[in-house]
Amino acid sequence: MSAARSDTTVGSYDAKTRFSELLELAESGREITITRHGTPVARLVPIKHHSTPEQRRANIQKWLQTSRGLSLGKLKIRDLVNEGRP
């Protein structure tokens, strides 16, 4: 694992084998970026247990803005759900 500032970067294999340790780091406030072949693909971040109603509203608004314009094209959600069933 290599540390850059307060952020830690870990390859996917290393993340899999050291997951418990990474959870402890996140719990202590560290952010962990997980890479695949050197490209960042995910981030493990600590949960903020105390957010204000304003912060929650801002996060919801950010999520809504991000999701605007996303489309399934001709696909229907029911078809996607059925596709995932055994």
N, CA, C and O atoms as a GROMACS GRO file, in nm:
protein
  344
    1MET      N    1   0.085  -0.118   0.000
    1MET     CA    2   0.000   0.000   0.000
    1MET      C    3   0.088   0.123   0.000
    1MET      O    4   0.190   0.128   0.070
    2SER      N    5   0.049   0.220  -0.078
    2SER     CA    6   0.127   0.344  -0.081
    2SER      C    7   0.040   0.459  -0.034
    2SER      O    8  -0.076   0.471  -0.074
    3ALA      N    9   0.096   0.542   0.051
    3ALA     CA   10   0.021   0.654   0.106
    3ALA      C   11   0.052   0.780   0.028
    3ALA      O   12   0.168   0.812   0.001
    4ALA      N   13  -0.052   0.851  -0.007
    4ALA     CA   14  -0.040   0.981  -0.069
    4ALA      C   15  -0.126   1.076   0.012
    4ALA      O   16  -0.249   1.067   0.008
    5ARG      N   17  -0.062   1.166   0.083
    5ARG     CA   18  -0.133   1.252   0.179
    5ARG      C   19  -0.205   1.164   0.280
    5ARG      O   20  -0.145   1.073   0.337
    6SER      N   21  -0.336   1.191   0.305
    6SER     CA   22  -0.408   1.106   0.399
    6SER      C   23  -0.481   0.994   0.324
    6SER      O   24  -0.556   0.916   0.384
    7ASP      N   25  -0.459   0.988   0.193
    7ASP     CA   26  -0.526   0.888   0.111
    7ASP      C   27  -0.432   0.768   0.092
    7ASP      O   28  -0.311   0.785   0.080
    8THR      N   29  -0.489   0.648   0.090
    8THR     CA   30  -0.412   0.527   0.069
    8THR      C   31  -0.459   0.463  -0.061
    8THR      O   32  -0.580   0.455  -0.087
    9THR      N   33  -0.365   0.420  -0.144
    9THR     CA   34  -0.398   0.354  -0.270
    9THR      C   35  -0.356   0.208  -0.262
    9THR      O   36  -0.244   0.176  -0.220
   10VAL      N   37  -0.448   0.119  -0.303
   10VAL     CA   38  -0.425  -0.024  -0.292
   10VAL      C   39  -0.473  -0.091  -0.420
   10VAL      O   40  -0.578  -0.056  -0.474
   11GLY      N   41  -0.396  -0.188  -0.469
   11GLY     CA   42  -0.438  -0.267  -0.582
   11GLY      C   43  -0.553  -0.360  -0.542
   11GLY      O   44  -0.570  -0.390  -0.424
   12SER      N   45  -0.631  -0.404  -0.640
   12SER     CA   46  -0.750  -0.484  -0.609
   12SER      C   47  -0.716  -0.615  -0.538
   12SER      O   48  -0.787  -0.655  -0.446
   13TYR      N   49  -0.609  -0.682  -0.579
   13TYR     CA   50  -0.571  -0.807  -0.513
   13TYR      C   51  -0.533  -0.782  -0.367
   13TYR      O   52  -0.575  -0.854  -0.277
   14ASP      N   53  -0.453  -0.678  -0.346
   14ASP     CA   54  -0.411  -0.642  -0.210
   14ASP      C   55  -0.533  -0.603  -0.127
   14ASP      O   56  -0.540  -0.637  -0.009
   15ALA      N   57  -0.628  -0.532  -0.187
   15ALA     CA   58  -0.749  -0.493  -0.115
   15ALA      C   59  -0.828  -0.616  -0.071
   15ALA      O   60  -0.882  -0.620   0.040
   16LYS      N   61  -0.833  -0.715  -0.158
   16LYS     CA   62  -0.908  -0.837  -0.126
   16LYS      C   63  -0.841  -0.912  -0.011
   16LYS      O   64  -0.909  -0.962   0.078
   17THR      N   65  -0.710  -0.920  -0.014
   17THR     CA   66  -0.640  -0.998   0.088
   17THR      C   67  -0.625  -0.923   0.220
   17THR      O   68  -0.600  -0.985   0.324
   18ARG      N   69  -0.640  -0.790   0.219
   18ARG     CA   70  -0.621  -0.711   0.341
   18ARG      C   71  -0.746  -0.630   0.376
   18ARG      O   72  -0.736  -0.523   0.435
   19PHE      N   73  -0.862  -0.683   0.339
   19PHE     CA   74  -0.986  -0.608   0.354
   19PHE      C   75  -1.012  -0.564   0.498
   19PHE      O   76  -1.051  -0.450   0.522
   20SER      N   77  -0.992  -0.653   0.594
   20SER     CA   78  -1.016  -0.618   0.735
   20SER      C   79  -0.930  -0.500   0.778
   20SER      O   80  -0.977  -0.410   0.848
   21GLU      N   81  -0.804  -0.501   0.737
   21GLU     CA   82  -0.713  -0.390   0.770
   21GLU      C   83  -0.761  -0.260   0.706
   21GLU      O   84  -0.756  -0.154   0.768
   22LEU      N   85  -0.808  -0.269   0.582
   22LEU     CA   86  -0.856  -0.149   0.512
   22LEU      C   87  -0.982  -0.094   0.579
   22LEU      O   88  -1.001   0.027   0.587
   23LEU      N   89  -1.068  -0.183   0.626
   23LEU     CA   90  -1.186  -0.137   0.699
   23LEU      C   91  -1.147  -0.063   0.826
   23LEU      O   92  -1.208   0.039   0.860
   24GLU      N   93  -1.046  -0.112   0.896
   24GLU     CA   94  -0.998  -0.043   1.016
   24GLU      C   95  -0.943   0.095   0.981
   24GLU      O   96  -0.966   0.191   1.054
   25LEU      N   97  -0.870   0.104   0.869
   25LEU     CA   98  -0.818   0.234   0.826
   25LEU      C   99  -0.933   0.330   0.796
   25LEU      O  100  -0.929   0.446   0.838
   26ALA      N  101  -1.034   0.282   0.725
   26ALA     CA  102  -1.149   0.367   0.693
   26ALA      C  103  -1.221   0.409   0.820
   26ALA      O  104  -1.263   0.524   0.834
   27GLU      N  105  -1.235   0.316   0.911
   27GLU     CA  106  -1.301   0.346   1.038
   27GLU      C  107  -1.227   0.454   1.115
   27GLU      O  108  -1.288   0.533   1.188
   28SER      N  109  -1.095   0.458   1.099
   28SER     CA  110  -1.015   0.559   1.169
   28SER      C  111  -1.009   0.693   1.094
   28SER      O  112  -0.943   0.786   1.138
   29GLY      N  113  -1.080   0.701   0.979
   29GLY     CA  114  -1.088   0.828   0.908
   29GLY      C  115  -1.012   0.834   0.776
   29GLY      O  116  -1.019   0.935   0.707
   30ARG      N  117  -0.939   0.729   0.740
   30ARG     CA  118  -0.862   0.729   0.616
   30ARG      C  119  -0.952   0.696   0.496
   30ARG      O  120  -1.052   0.626   0.511
   31GLU      N  121  -0.914   0.747   0.379
   31GLU     CA  122  -0.980   0.712   0.255
   31GLU      C  123  -0.888   0.619   0.177
   31GLU      O  124  -0.768   0.644   0.167
   32ILE      N  125  -0.943   0.512   0.122
   32ILE     CA  126  -0.864   0.414   0.049
   32ILE      C  127  -0.914   0.409  -0.095
   32ILE      O  128  -1.033   0.386  -0.118
   33THR      N  129  -0.825   0.430  -0.190
   33THR     CA  130  -0.858   0.418  -0.331
   33THR      C  131  -0.813   0.280  -0.378
   33THR      O  132  -0.698   0.241  -0.355
   34ILE      N  133  -0.902   0.207  -0.442
   34ILE     CA  134  -0.871   0.074  -0.492
   34ILE      C  135  -0.851   0.083  -0.643
   34ILE      O  136  -0.934   0.138  -0.715
   35THR      N  137  -0.739   0.028  -0.689
   35THR     CA  138  -0.706   0.036  -0.831
   35THR      C  139  -0.707  -0.102  -0.895
   35THR      O  140  -0.692  -0.204  -0.828
   36ARG      N  141  -0.726  -0.103  -1.025
   36ARG     CA  142  -0.710  -0.224  -1.105
   36ARG      C  143  -0.614  -0.189  -1.217
   36ARG      O  144  -0.643  -0.102  -1.299
   37HIS      N  145  -0.502  -0.256  -1.220
   37HIS     CA  146  -0.396  -0.229  -1.319
   37HIS      C  147  -0.356  -0.081  -1.317
   37HIS      O  148  -0.331  -0.020  -1.421
   38GLY      N  149  -0.350  -0.024  -1.196
   38GLY     CA  150  -0.305   0.113  -1.179
   38GLY      C  151  -0.412   0.219  -1.199
   38GLY      O  152  -0.385   0.337  -1.178
   39THR      N  153  -0.533   0.180  -1.240
   39THR     CA  154  -0.641   0.276  -1.264
   39THR      C  155  -0.738   0.273  -1.147
   39THR      O  156  -0.788   0.166  -1.112
   40PRO      N  157  -0.765   0.388  -1.085
   40PRO     CA  158  -0.860   0.392  -0.973
   40PRO      C  159  -0.999   0.345  -1.018
   40PRO      O  160  -1.051   0.391  -1.120
   41VAL      N  161  -1.058   0.252  -0.941
   41VAL     CA  162  -1.192   0.202  -0.974
   41VAL      C  163  -1.291   0.215  -0.859
   41VAL      O  164  -1.412   0.210  -0.883
   42ALA      N  165  -1.244   0.231  -0.737
   42ALA     CA  166  -1.335   0.243  -0.624
   42ALA      C  167  -1.266   0.316  -0.510
   42ALA      O  168  -1.144   0.327  -0.506
   43ARG      N  169  -1.348   0.365  -0.418
   43ARG     CA  170  -1.294   0.433  -0.301
   43ARG      C  171  -1.369   0.386  -0.177
   43ARG      O  172  -1.492   0.384  -0.174
   44LEU      N  173  -1.294   0.349  -0.077
   44LEU     CA  174  -1.349   0.310   0.053
   44LEU      C  175  -1.331   0.430   0.144
   44LEU      O  176  -1.219   0.472   0.172
   45VAL      N  177  -1.442   0.485   0.192
   45VAL     CA  178  -1.436   0.608   0.271
   45VAL      C  179  -1.508   0.587   0.404
   45VAL      O  180  -1.600   0.506   0.414
   46PRO      N  181  -1.466   0.661   0.506
   46PRO     CA  182  -1.535   0.651   0.635
   46PRO      C  183  -1.675   0.710   0.624
   46PRO      O  184  -1.699   0.805   0.549
   47ILE      N  185  -1.766   0.654   0.700
   47ILE     CA  186  -1.903   0.706   0.704
   47ILE      C  187  -1.910   0.820   0.804
   47ILE      O  188  -1.856   0.810   0.914
   48LYS      N  189  -1.975   0.926   0.764
   48LYS     CA  190  -1.999   1.036   0.856
   48LYS      C  191  -2.125   1.001   0.933
   48LYS      O  192  -2.234   0.992   0.875
   49HIS      N  193  -2.112   0.982   1.063
   49HIS     CA  194  -2.226   0.942   1.143
   49HIS      C  195  -2.318   1.057   1.180
   49HIS      O  196  -2.435   1.036   1.212
   50HIS      N  197  -2.265   1.177   1.174
   50HIS     CA  198  -2.345   1.292   1.215
   50HIS      C  199  -2.348   1.393   1.102
   50HIS      O  200  -2.256   1.474   1.087
   51SER      N  201  -2.452   1.389   1.022
   51SER     CA  202  -2.467   1.490   0.918
   51SER      C  203  -2.590   1.575   0.950
   51SER      O  204  -2.687   1.527   1.008
   52THR      N  205  -2.582   1.698   0.913
   52THR     CA  206  -2.692   1.789   0.939
   52THR      C  207  -2.799   1.770   0.831
   52THR      O  208  -2.770   1.716   0.724
   53PRO      N  209  -2.920   1.812   0.859
   53PRO     CA  210  -3.025   1.805   0.756
   53PRO      C  211  -2.984   1.880   0.628
   53PRO      O  212  -3.020   1.838   0.518
   54GLU      N  213  -2.911   1.989   0.644
   54GLU     CA  214  -2.865   2.065   0.527
   54GLU      C  215  -2.767   1.984   0.443
   54GLU      O  216  -2.773   1.986   0.320
   55GLN      N  217  -2.677   1.911   0.510
   55GLN     CA  218  -2.582   1.827   0.438
   55GLN      C  219  -2.655   1.715   0.364
   55GLN      O  220  -2.619   1.681   0.251
   56ARG      N  221  -2.755   1.657   0.428
   56ARG     CA  222  -2.832   1.551   0.363
   56ARG      C  223  -2.907   1.604   0.242
   56ARG      O  224  -2.909   1.540   0.137
   57ARG      N  225  -2.968   1.722   0.255
   57ARG     CA  226  -3.039   1.782   0.142
   57ARG      C  227  -2.942   1.811   0.028
   57ARG      O  228  -2.974   1.786  -0.089
   58ALA      N  229  -2.824   1.864   0.060
   58ALA     CA  230  -2.725   1.894  -0.042
   58ALA      C  231  -2.680   1.766  -0.114
   58ALA      O  232  -2.663   1.766  -0.236
   59ASN      N  233  -2.661   1.659  -0.039
   59ASN     CA  234  -2.622   1.532  -0.100
   59ASN      C  235  -2.731   1.477  -0.190
   59ASN      O  236  -2.702   1.424  -0.298
   60ILE      N  237  -2.855   1.489  -0.148
   60ILE     CA  238  -2.967   1.442  -0.231
   60ILE      C  239  -2.973   1.524  -0.359
   60ILE      O  240  -2.993   1.468  -0.468
   61GLN      N  241  -2.956   1.655  -0.348
   61GLN     CA  242  -2.958   1.740  -0.466
   61GLN      C  243  -2.844   1.705  -0.562
   61GLN      O  244  -2.863   1.702  -0.683
   62LYS      N  245  -2.726   1.677  -0.507
   62LYS     CA  246  -2.612   1.637  -0.589
   62LYS      C  247  -2.642   1.507  -0.661
   62LYS      O  248  -2.612   1.493  -0.780
   63TRP      N  249  -2.701   1.411  -0.590
   63TRP     CA  250  -2.737   1.284  -0.650
   63TRP      C  251  -2.840   1.304  -0.762
   63TRP      O  252  -2.827   1.244  -0.868
   64LEU      N  253  -2.941   1.388  -0.737
   64LEU     CA  254  -3.043   1.413  -0.838
   64LEU      C  255  -2.982   1.478  -0.962
   64LEU      O  256  -3.018   1.442  -1.075
   65GLN      N  257  -2.891   1.574  -0.943
   65GLN     CA  258  -2.826   1.638  -1.057
   65GLN      C  259  -2.742   1.539  -1.136
   65GLN      O  260  -2.740   1.543  -1.259
   66THR      N  261  -2.672   1.451  -1.066
   66THR     CA  262  -2.589   1.351  -1.132
   66THR      C  263  -2.673   1.255  -1.215
   66THR      O  264  -2.632   1.213  -1.323
   67SER      N  265  -2.792   1.220  -1.165
   67SER     CA  266  -2.875   1.121  -1.233
   67SER      C  267  -2.958   1.180  -1.346
   67SER      O  268  -3.016   1.105  -1.425
   68ARG      N  269  -2.967   1.312  -1.357
   68ARG     CA  270  -3.043   1.373  -1.465
   68ARG      C  271  -2.983   1.336  -1.599
   68ARG      O  272  -2.861   1.336  -1.618
   69GLY      N  273  -3.070   1.303  -1.692
   69GLY     CA  274  -3.025   1.272  -1.826
   69GLY      C  275  -2.985   1.126  -1.846
   69GLY      O  276  -2.959   1.084  -1.958
   70LEU      N  277  -2.979   1.049  -1.736
   70LEU     CA  278  -2.948   0.908  -1.751
   70LEU      C  279  -3.072   0.836  -1.802
   70LEU      O  280  -3.184   0.865  -1.760
   71SER      N  281  -3.050   0.743  -1.893
   71SER     CA  282  -3.162   0.674  -1.955
   71SER      C  283  -3.130   0.527  -1.973
   71SER      O  284  -3.014   0.490  -1.990
   72LEU      N  285  -3.231   0.445  -1.970
   72LEU     CA  286  -3.215   0.303  -2.000
   72LEU      C  287  -3.238   0.275  -2.148
   72LEU      O  288  -3.234   0.160  -2.191
   73GLY      N  289  -3.263   0.381  -2.226
   73GLY     CA  290  -3.291   0.361  -2.367
   73GLY      C  291  -3.423   0.287  -2.383
   73GLY      O  292  -3.524   0.327  -2.326
   74LYS      N  293  -3.421   0.179  -2.459
   74LYS     CA  294  -3.543   0.101  -2.480
   74LYS      C  295  -3.564  -0.006  -2.373
   74LYS      O  296  -3.665  -0.075  -2.374
   75LEU      N  297  -3.469  -0.019  -2.281
   75LEU     CA  298  -3.480  -0.119  -2.176
   75LEU      C  299  -3.581  -0.075  -2.070
   75LEU      O  300  -3.602   0.044  -2.048
   76LYS      N  301  -3.641  -0.173  -2.006
   76LYS     CA  302  -3.733  -0.146  -1.896
   76LYS      C  303  -3.672  -0.203  -1.769
   76LYS      O  304  -3.604  -0.306  -1.774
   77ILE      N  305  -3.696  -0.138  -1.658
   77ILE     CA  306  -3.640  -0.183  -1.531
   77ILE      C  307  -3.685  -0.326  -1.502
   77ILE      O  308  -3.605  -0.407  -1.454
   78ARG      N  309  -3.811  -0.359  -1.529
   78ARG     CA  310  -3.861  -0.494  -1.503
   78ARG      C  311  -3.779  -0.597  -1.581
   78ARG      O  312  -3.748  -0.704  -1.527
   79ASP      N  313  -3.742  -0.568  -1.706
   79ASP     CA  314  -3.660  -0.661  -1.786
   79ASP      C  315  -3.524  -0.681  -1.722
   79ASP      O  316  -3.472  -0.793  -1.719
   80LEU      N  317  -3.464  -0.573  -1.671
   80LEU     CA  318  -3.334  -0.585  -1.607
   80LEU      C  319  -3.342  -0.666  -1.480
   80LEU      O  320  -3.253  -0.746  -1.451
   81VAL      N  321  -3.449  -0.648  -1.403
   81VAL     CA  322  -3.468  -0.724  -1.280
   81VAL      C  323  -3.484  -0.872  -1.314
   81VAL      O  324  -3.422  -0.957  -1.252
   82ASN      N  325  -3.566  -0.901  -1.413
   82ASN     CA  326  -3.589  -1.040  -1.453
   82ASN      C  327  -3.462  -1.105  -1.505
   82ASN      O  328  -3.439  -1.224  -1.483
   83GLU      N  329  -3.380  -1.028  -1.573
   83GLU     CA  330  -3.255  -1.080  -1.628
   83GLU      C  331  -3.160  -1.126  -1.518
   83GLU      O  332  -3.082  -1.219  -1.539
   84GLY      N  333  -3.168  -1.064  -1.402
   84GLY     CA  334  -3.078  -1.098  -1.292
   84GLY      C  335  -3.125  -1.214  -1.207
   84GLY      O  336  -3.054  -1.257  -1.116
   85ARG      N  337  -3.244  -1.264  -1.235
   85ARG     CA  338  -3.298  -1.376  -1.156
   85ARG      C  339  -3.246  -1.509  -1.208
   85ARG      O  340  -3.227  -1.526  -1.329
   86PRO      N  341  -3.222  -1.605  -1.116
   86PRO     CA  342  -3.174  -1.738  -1.160
   86PRO      C  343  -3.279  -1.817  -1.234
   86PRO      O  344  -3.253  -1.929  -1.277
   0.00000   0.00000   0.00000
